[in-house]
Amino acid sequence: MEKGISEALGYMPENAKSYSPLALAYIGDSVHTLYIRTRIMAAGDKKVNELHKLCSRFVKAKAQSDAIHALLPLLTEEEESVYKRGRNAKSYTTAKNADVTTYRHATGFEALIGYLYLSKNEERLNFLLERSYEFINTEEE
C-alpha cells in the first residue's frame, strides 16, 4: 500500500490532537481548497480565471461559515469540540471580505477539516467535504 503525503513525511495520525486550533485551520484551509479545486477540475477543462472564480465561491469565509452551520447537526461530539476550539481561537489575522464572527466560524470549519485530515479519518473527511460542497453549491445557485 502506498503512503500518503503525511505518512511519507513521518507524521503520525495520533498527533492531530496536539496541534493548536490555528495550526489545524492552516492545514484544513489547504485540504479544503485542494478538494474544491479537484472537484471543479473534474467537471471539465476551463480557463484558469474561470476555475479561480468557481473555487472562490466555495473557499471564502462566508461560504465556509454557512457550511459549518449546516453541518453542525451531523457532527460528533469530538468534531464539534474541534470546531469550537478553532472558532474560539484568537487569530491575529482577519478575512478581507468577512466580519469577525463569520471569519471565526470559517476558522472553526477549517480546523475541523485539518483535524480529520491529520487524524487520517478519510471517510469522515470526505463525507463532510461532500456535504459542505453540496450545501454551498445549492446556496450559491
HELIX and SHEET records of a PDB file:
HELIX    1   1 ILE A    5  ALA A    8  1                                   4    
HELIX    2   2 PRO A   13  SER A   18  5                                   6    
HELIX    3   3 PRO A   21  ALA A   42  1                                  22    
HELIX    4   4 VAL A   48  VAL A   59  1                                  12    
HELIX    5   5 ALA A   61  LEU A   71  1                                  11    
HELIX    6   6 LEU A   72  LEU A   74  5                                   3    
HELIX    7   7 GLU A   77  ASN A   88  1                                  12    
HELIX    8   8 VAL A  100  LEU A  118  1                                  19    
HELIX    9   9 GLU A  122  GLU A  140  1                                  19    
END                                                                             
